[in-house]
């Protein structure tokens, strides 16, 4: 039964409040929220649970953590050992302490899993239903064997904690060098005799032994040496875990980009070496252009995509607008099943939902956050306003402007040491779009390289620029040249930042591809 059309401030006010609270809850991925997960594309969940290493890429808020939480829940229901580690905990830690810390946390999580999910019988419905909504089919692990393994693991963890607390040290290499040095002393004299003038010389040779001491401080970390020497211990643990569980185990490292970029490949490499051939599979979530998962060195460090690990990309760009619309509408519809009888049709005008999708850039968290703000905008103005009682496109515009500080704060956190450079690069894009081209879409050459390209890639991951079309040709000129189209974030040209005579390309329109084929939209990073 549809809800009567009345102003949102009176429309099942309690239900709307419930919906807003729900939106706040789902803005952050939690174990309890795994049951709300919706696949962005068919097969994504199955791939993420498969027996292979995966790196899951996506912008902040695109659903990486939600996917990995769902993976953890499903594998637990199947009694497959899992450890979920939030890498943000170790932000700012330096190597090798960051690796030891992640290793400790990983083993602690496996230990917790073994003490609970591994041995809790399916008949204990209160435990399983509360956390996972269902009960497992596979029987619990052997308690005696599991107990022995957890005790051994506890000892390993304590040893690691001791290494973490210990001060770092280096080894000085001392070398004594002995050498012989030969010198000659020459004595000369002149004598006079009745027979005339004579000369004589005397040469004495002396050997001297010289001893020198060379002290070279070759830095050899005792913590790194410990990790090298004990890798077999960790491998053996996962071999035993595989035997007890009769299958594979899974280590989930979420938000890798929070640790130092220079350390990321080294951390991945160590876990990859532990995992290889021992029934352990790595699932890593991160932001693509803020990460380094592989180093081309001798020997190589990390995991190479295609060879060692498979990529899962969760980003749904505005180029695939219909796919983005279907997915994001399903997110909203799913939330409203918990606040019946509210529906999207009851709350939003048709133009508002498309504007909301564009404003979000296809990012789930931003979509929900701006939707919440749009509800508040519509409720505050009331039904007497000329725009009517439902959420309209202008409400979305205003909510997008209000949401901008949240994105900017996350930008500061994520950009880290690159913040100043990226802020300058973004400001150049804003000036180009708002003052020069007077259009929300801009083009760059597919062959563009260097600092401008790097900045564009990172600004996409930081959700201030959004991909629109991967292949664009111009109507006139630039024969044979290909371009890519991007959209400046809606927050930069709506509400208080509204620009006079500014063209907003409607990405939901059929003629959008023709609209952006203009040389005036080409941006070169000037």
C-alpha positions, 0 to 999 in steps of 0.5 A: 500500500502506497503512502499518501502524498504529503509533506515529508515532515509529516509523512510517517515521521517516525519511519523517516527518522528510522530511515535516517538512523539506518543510513547513518549505521550503514555509512560504516561497514560493520560485522552486524551489517553484513546481511545488508550487502548487495553485490555491485555486479554478479559474481563479485562475492563468489570471486572474493570467497574463492581459493585465490589471492585477491586485491579489492580496489575501490574508492573510499566508500565504494563498498570494499569493507562491506564486501570483505565483511560479507566474505568473513561472515559467509566463510565463518558460516561455512566454518572456514577459519578467517581473520579480519584486520583493519589496517587503519589501526597501524597508520603511522607505524614504521617497518618492521614494527608495522609487519609485526603488529599486523602479524600479531593482530592476524594471529589474535583474530585467528585465535579468537575465531578458533575459540568461538566459531570453530567449536561452537555447535550449530545447536547454539542458535543464539550465537549464530543467529545474532551474528550471522542470521543462520547456522552452519552446516559443517560440524564443529572442529575437534575440541582437543586438537583445536585447544592444542593449536590455540595454546601453541598459537598463544605462545607464538603471539606472546613471543611476537609481542616481546619482539615488538616491545624490544628496542631495535638494534643494529650490528656493527661490523669491525675489521682489523687490517694489517699491512707492511710498509717499507721505508728507506733511510739514506745517509750521504757524506763527502770526504777530501783526500790527497788523491782528490775528492771522494763521495760515499753513501749508506742506505738502511732499509727499515720494515714497519708494520701498520695496523688499522681498524675499520668499523663499518655500521651495516644496519642489520635489524634484529627484528627483520632477522627474527621474522626471516628466521621464524617464517617456517613457524608461521607456515607450520601453523597454517598447515596445521590449521588446514588439517584441523579445518579440513580446508583453507583459511582466509586472511582479510587485510582491509584498507591497506592504503592506511599504512605507509606506501613504502611498507605495503609491498613488504607487508604483503610479501611476508604474508604471501610467503607464509601463505604459499602452499599452506592453505591460506588465501589473502584478501586485501582491500585498498585504494588503487592509486594510494597503494603499492602491492608489488615492487619490481626489484631483485628479488621482487617484493609483494604480489603481482596482479595476474600472476600472484593475485586477481583484481576485483574492482568495485568502482562503478563509474558514471560511464555505466550510468544505468548500472550505477542507477540500478545498483544504487536504487537497490541499496536504497530500496533494501534499506526501505524494506526495514522502514516499511511502508516508505518507498523511493517513489514516496520520497523523491521526484524522478529527477532527484534520484538521477541527480543524487547518483551524479552527486555521489559519483557512483560511490555508495557511501556518498550516495547514502550520505547525500540522500540523508542530507536531501531528506533533511533539506526537504523536511526543513522547507515544508510542503508549502514551498513551490518545489512541493513536498518530495525531495527534488534535484535542488534539495540534492544540490544543497545537500551535496554542498553540505556534504563537501566538508566530510569529503574534504576531511577524508581527503586530508586524511587519505592524501597524507604527505601528498595533500598540498600537491593534490590540493593545488592540482584540484584547484587548477581543475576547479578554476578550469571548469568554473572560469574557463570552460564553464562546464562540469565535464572536462577532457584529458588526452589518453596519452597524458602522462606525468604529474597531471595524470598522476594527480587526476588518478589520485583525485578520482580515488579521493572522490573529487573527480569522477570518470564519465567516459573512457573514449572520446573523439572531438567533433572537429580537429584533433584527428586521430586523437583520443580523450577521456572525460571526467566530471568535477564533483557536484559540490564545486558548482552548486549551492553557494558555489553556483557559477553563472552561465555554467553548463551542467552536462546531464549524464543521464541524457541520451545526447551526453556523448555528443555534448562533451565532444568539444575542444574547449573542454580539453584540460592540460593541467596548466 
